[in-house]
Amino acid sequence: MNVHIAPLTAAIFVTSAVVAYLVYKATAKARGQAPGTGGDVVGSIGSGAAVFAVLMILFTGGTDEQDAIPSAPPASRSAPQPFPASHQPSDSLVGHGTTVPLESATTSAA
């Protein structure tokens, strides 16, 4: 199975990963700890995600060529038609054949 990823999207992802790595290294160096330990992992992932989101919005419009609002349906579609009388549900299907007229149901509330 092949998954096609647009080259621009891949480049934006690689850029955000490099930014996340640089932030991680900078926070490890700022804390004065040994290289490879003590970097801010959460901050670096957050900064990488923010860079990815901003670059996607700037370069692709954020929608990846999809409309935010779906287009109207074609004009050739007709409105739904009611069922013909021969296909209406019978009284035996609704309430198992026992129906109460609306007038008697509302006036006999004692």
C-alpha positions as CSV (number, residue, x, y, z in Angstrom):
1,M,0.0,0.0,0.0
2,N,1.4,3.3,-1.0
3,V,0.6,6.6,0.7
4,H,1.3,9.7,-1.3
5,I,2.5,12.7,0.7
6,A,2.9,16.0,-1.0
7,P,6.5,17.2,-1.2
8,L,5.6,20.6,0.3
9,T,3.9,18.9,3.3
10,A,6.9,16.6,3.8
11,A,9.3,19.6,3.7
12,I,7.2,21.4,6.2
13,F,7.2,18.4,8.5
14,V,11.0,18.0,8.2
15,T,11.5,21.7,9.0
16,S,9.3,21.4,12.1
17,A,11.2,18.3,13.2
18,V,14.5,20.2,12.9
19,V,13.1,23.1,14.9
20,A,11.9,20.7,17.6
21,Y,15.4,19.1,17.7
22,L,17.1,22.5,18.0
23,V,14.8,23.6,20.8
24,Y,15.5,20.4,22.6
25,K,19.3,20.9,22.3
26,A,19.0,24.5,23.3
27,T,17.1,23.7,26.5
28,A,19.5,21.0,27.4
29,K,22.4,23.4,27.0
30,A,20.7,26.2,28.9
31,R,20.1,23.9,31.9
32,G,23.8,23.1,32.1
33,Q,23.4,19.4,31.9
34,A,25.3,16.8,29.9
35,P,24.5,16.7,26.2
36,G,21.6,14.3,25.5
37,T,20.0,14.6,28.9
38,G,17.7,17.0,30.5
39,G,16.2,18.8,27.5
40,D,12.7,20.0,27.5
41,V,10.9,17.3,25.5
42,V,7.4,18.8,25.9
43,G,8.5,22.2,24.9
44,S,10.4,21.0,21.9
45,I,7.4,18.9,20.7
46,G,5.1,21.9,21.2
47,S,7.4,24.2,19.3
48,G,7.7,21.7,16.5
49,A,3.9,21.3,16.3
50,A,3.4,25.1,16.3
51,V,6.0,25.6,13.5
52,F,4.2,22.8,11.5
53,A,0.8,24.4,12.0
54,V,2.0,27.9,11.1
55,L,3.9,26.8,8.0
56,M,0.9,24.7,6.8
57,I,-1.4,27.6,7.1
58,L,1.0,30.0,5.4
59,F,2.0,27.7,2.5
60,T,-1.1,25.6,1.9
61,G,-3.9,27.8,3.3
62,G,-4.5,25.2,6.0
63,T,-7.2,23.3,4.0
64,D,-5.0,21.2,1.7
65,E,-7.1,22.2,-1.4
66,Q,-10.4,21.2,0.2
67,D,-13.3,23.6,0.7
68,A,-14.2,24.4,4.3
69,I,-17.8,24.7,3.3
70,P,-19.0,21.8,1.0
71,S,-20.4,22.9,-2.3
72,A,-24.1,22.9,-2.9
73,P,-25.6,19.6,-4.3
74,P,-26.1,19.5,-8.0
75,A,-29.3,21.1,-9.3
76,S,-30.5,17.9,-10.9
77,R,-31.3,16.3,-7.6
78,S,-35.0,16.4,-6.9
79,A,-36.7,16.8,-3.6
80,P,-37.6,13.6,-1.8
81,Q,-41.0,12.3,-2.8
82,P,-43.5,11.0,-0.2
83,F,-44.4,7.3,-0.3
84,P,-47.2,6.3,-2.5
85,A,-50.4,5.3,-0.7
86,S,-49.7,1.6,-1.4
87,H,-46.5,1.8,0.6
88,Q,-47.8,3.7,3.7
89,P,-47.3,1.8,7.0
90,S,-50.5,0.1,8.0
91,D,-52.2,0.6,11.4
92,S,-51.1,-2.9,12.4
93,L,-47.5,-1.7,12.3
94,V,-48.1,1.5,14.3
95,G,-49.2,0.7,17.8
96,H,-50.2,-2.9,17.0
97,G,-53.6,-1.8,15.6
98,T,-54.7,0.0,18.8
99,T,-55.1,3.7,18.2
100,V,-56.8,6.3,20.4
101,P,-58.4,9.3,18.7
102,L,-56.7,12.6,19.7
103,E,-59.8,14.1,21.2
104,S,-60.5,11.3,23.6
105,A,-56.9,11.1,24.7
106,T,-56.8,14.8,25.7
107,T,-60.2,15.1,27.4
108,S,-60.2,12.0,29.5
109,A,-57.3,12.9,31.8
110,A,-58.9,12.3,35.1
